[in-house]
Amino acid sequence: MAALSESHQPGFIAGCFFPRLLHSSSMLESIEILERTALAELADAGDAAALEQWRIAYLGTKGKLKDAMASLKSVPKEEKKAVGQRLNAAKVALQAAFEARKGELTSGPTTRTGPQIDVTEPGLDLPVGRRHIITRVREELCDVFGRMGFDVADGPEIEDDEHNFIKLNIPADHPAREPIDNFYVEEPDGERADTGGRPRMLRSQTSTVQIRVLQEAVEKGWGPPLKIIAPGRVYRPDTVDATHSFMFHQLEGLYVDRRVTMVELRTTLLQFARLYFGPDAEVRLRPSYFPFTEPSAELDMKIALKPGEKPKWIELGGCGLVDPKVFEAVGLDPEEWTGFAFGFGIERIAMGRYGIPDIRLLYGGDVRFLDRV
Ligand code: DAH
């Protein structure tokens, strides 16, 4: 008991802050002071030598922490546990702080050894990806038509025969509707509620978007007049060869307003051709037939496919004035509204413009090809 009463006077053991006569509260206080002093000194250790000195002083076999551990034996039995735990916590904290400080000092530029990085060296050439050629051509087309005042519209690739055929004035007995020429979706009977019982299919043309846009414009009252293009994928069960694929891309155009004539159609196409292919481009319309336009025409453009090459006529697609039956199908008065429409193949343009000989290259995913176009 006598020893305990003297413990009110903390003293030092072996140059350490430890009470000679031990009582747990002053012992705990001393550990606290030891820890704080050690951490402050550690922060001041500015190089490897100072750090090593600190390590010897605090964590070394004759260091202050060891001393403190040794004095544990003088702590009364019932208080040993608390003091021991506090000592252990201080040891863990000091070791962690030492490792962290060591990390800081050795990662700094002044203590770095071994090869240095020369930031002025040119970097390695990392392979950089790019957008697919079809994506790029589609964006170019949208850009040019955008400058001519066309908005970009979109429609679903899984369609029903109402949008793909019926409302486009393609009657039930039309050969274009043959199952052999289309990808119909096989569905168990009774599961067609969402199309009102109409057969579903992968769309065979982007002309479907004409119907979708007109219906929406009428329903929501935002048009006509309206002026849109619709780029997108279409599907037909063609045998794949150098110029055919079961999936390809079309660009549809539609302009509806009052008193639209073939002159507006031809002018728009010519303006596009000159903006996109260059000032010498020409446009030719050859009489043709499409159920959703009247009159209808095949659309050719005379363009130089590559710089310096002699311009040639190439077939791009079809066009015409919107058939009154299409207006009726979407609830517009054909006496009031007129319009033109056109549709052409995006692959055709991409292959022509970038000298691509085989359509299969566009879908093969061969980086050696994709890197070059
Ligand atoms: N949809 C037609 C096809 O795929 C192309 C076409 C022709 C689109 C005339 C039109 C058009 O908008 O007016 O063959």
Residues whose N, C-alpha, C, O or C-beta is under 5 A from the ligand:
A	BS01	DAH	S204 Q205 S207 G253 F290 T293 G318 C319 G320 A341 F342 G343
